[in-house]
Amino acid sequence: MKNRWVLLFLLIQITGCAVQSPKTEGLSINEQAMERTIKRFTLIAQRSTLTIDEGVIHRGFSYNGTSPGPLMIVNEGDEVEITVKNIDTVTHGLSMHAANTQTSLKVGNLGAGETKKLTFKADVPGVYMYHCAPGGHGIMTHTMGGMFGMFVVEPKRKFCS
C-alpha cells in the first residue's frame, strides 16, 4: 500500500499534475463576493443571409449575424448575464444548456422587438450548446436555420492531459 502512495507522489511530481485548490479557499465571505465575476453577453436574434462559400448563400436565422453564433467562454463559478434582443418580425428565444434552469421560462418565446435577460451561475464545467427556442416546431426550424452556438464553462481545477 505504501508503495502505491510513493508511486502516486512520484507521478504527480514528474507530470506536474497536482490538484489546485480554488482561489477563494481561505477567504472570508466578503472577500469571496469580491472575487465573483459577472460575465455579460448580448445575443441579437435576426434573419440573416449568410455566405457559405463563393456563390453559395443561406437565408435563415442567426445570433449576432453569424452562424454558428458567438462562442461564449466563462469560468466555473462565474455569474452569467445574457441579454437576448429580437430585432426580427417573428418570435425567437434562447435555450441555454449550460444553465441549471428551464431557460425557456425566462428567454423563450421572445416576440418581435422584445428584449429579455437570463442570469445564472456557471456551476458545471463543460461545453454546451445554445439554440433558438421560440417554442413548438420552431425550435428545430430556427436551430437548423442557423440559430445555435457553443458555451464553454472552464473548470476551476485544471485536469491533467
C-alpha positions, 0 to 999 in steps of 0.5 A: 500500500505504501508503495502505491502512495510513493508511486502516486507522489512520484507521478504527480511530481514528474507530470506536474499534475497536482490538484489546485485548490480554488482561489477563494479557499481561505477567504472570508465571505466578503472577500469571496463576493469580491472575487465573483465575476459577472460575465455579460453577453448580448445575443441579437436574434435576426434573419440573416443571409449568410455566405457559405462559400463563393456563390453559395448563400443561406437565408435563415436565422442567426445570433449576432449575424453569424452562424454558428453564433458567438462562442461564449467562454466563462469560468466555473463559478462565474455569474452569467448575464445574457441579454437576448434582443429580437430585432426580427418580425417573428418570435425567437428565444434562447435555450441555454444548456449550460444553465441549471434552469428551464431557460425557456421560462425566462428567454423563450418565446421572445416576440418581435422587438422584445428584449429579455435577460437570463442570469445564472451561475456557471456551476458545471464545467463543460461545453454546451450548446445554445439554440433558438427556442421560440417554442413548438416546431420552431425550435428545430426550424430556427436551430437548423436555420442557423440559430445555435452556438457553443458555451464553454464553462472552464473548470476551476481545477485544471485536469491533467492531459 
